[in-house]
Amino acid sequence: MTEYEIRTKRDDMPGGYVGKVYKWAHDEKAATLLLLKKKPDPSGRCVFKRGGTGQILSVTEVKNNHK
C-alpha cells in the first residue's frame, strides 16, 4: 500500500483554506474514495463523508526515506 496526500477545498470553510489529509490505499482513486460519499461529478464537485461539499485539488504520493 502507498500513502497519499490529498488536498481539498471545502465550501463550509473560510476563504483560502486548503485542507490536507493523508490516506493509505492501493492507488489514487481508492484514496480519494475513502473521503467521499460518492464519486465526484464531472465538474469536480464532491460530497465528503463527514458532510459538506467541496473540491479535491490534488492527490500526490508521499515519498518517505525512512529506510
C-alpha positions in Angstrom: 0.0 0.0 0.0 1.0 3.6 -0.6 0.5 6.7 1.4 -1.2 9.6 -0.4 -1.6 13.3 0.5 -4.9 14.7 -0.6 -5.5 18.5 -0.7 -9.1 19.6 -0.5 -11.0 22.9 -0.6 -14.4 22.9 1.3 -17.3 25.2 0.8 -18.0 25.4 4.5 -14.6 26.8 5.4 -13.4 30.4 5.1 -11.7 31.9 2.1 -8.4 30.4 1.1 -8.4 27.4 3.5 -6.9 24.3 2.0 -7.2 21.0 4.0 -4.7 18.3 3.9 -5.4 14.6 4.5 -3.2 11.5 4.5 -4.6 8.2 3.4 -3.2 4.7 2.8 -4.5 3.0 -0.3 -3.5 0.9 -3.3 -4.0 3.7 -5.8 -5.0 7.4 -6.1 -8.6 6.6 -7.0 -9.1 4.4 -3.9 -7.5 7.0 -1.6 -9.9 9.7 -2.8 -13.0 7.4 -2.4 -12.1 7.0 1.3 -13.0 10.7 1.8 -16.2 10.8 -0.4 -19.8 9.6 -0.1 -19.8 9.1 -3.9 -17.6 9.8 -6.9 -17.1 13.4 -7.9 -19.3 14.8 -10.6 -17.8 15.8 -14.0 -17.2 19.4 -12.9 -15.0 18.2 -10.0 -17.5 18.9 -7.2 -17.9 16.3 -4.5 -19.7 15.5 -1.2 -17.5 14.5 1.7 -18.3 11.6 4.1 -18.3 14.0 7.1 -20.7 16.3 5.4 -20.2 19.3 3.3 -19.3 19.9 -0.3 -16.1 20.9 -1.9 -13.4 20.0 -4.4 -10.3 17.8 -4.4 -7.3 20.0 -5.5 -4.6 17.4 -5.7 -3.6 13.8 -4.9 0.1 13.1 -4.5 2.1 10.1 -3.4 4.1 10.6 -0.2 7.8 9.6 -0.7 9.4 8.6 2.6 13.1 8.0 3.1 12.8 6.1 6.4 14.8 3.0 5.5 
